[in-house]
């Protein structure tokens, strides 16, 4: 199974599947991780890749003791649909 990795040089989390990269851009502001954009390549859309990406990102946020500010509509909707992540929202 693919794993979400932090690419700090590009300020984004990445998930590689089928040789393609789904990613979530971020900005770290103190203990808050702002997520302004989440994107999956067209070939990965509808496969659940963006959801797996968000699950990985939010796991990293929890592990690092951060809070998340989901300004991206997809990221915000994902968190609304998954109450187990509500405690991470700043």
Helices and strands as residue ranges (DSSP letters): E 5-7, E 12-17, E 20-29, E 32-39, G 42-44, H 49-63, E 67-70, H 73-81, G 83-88
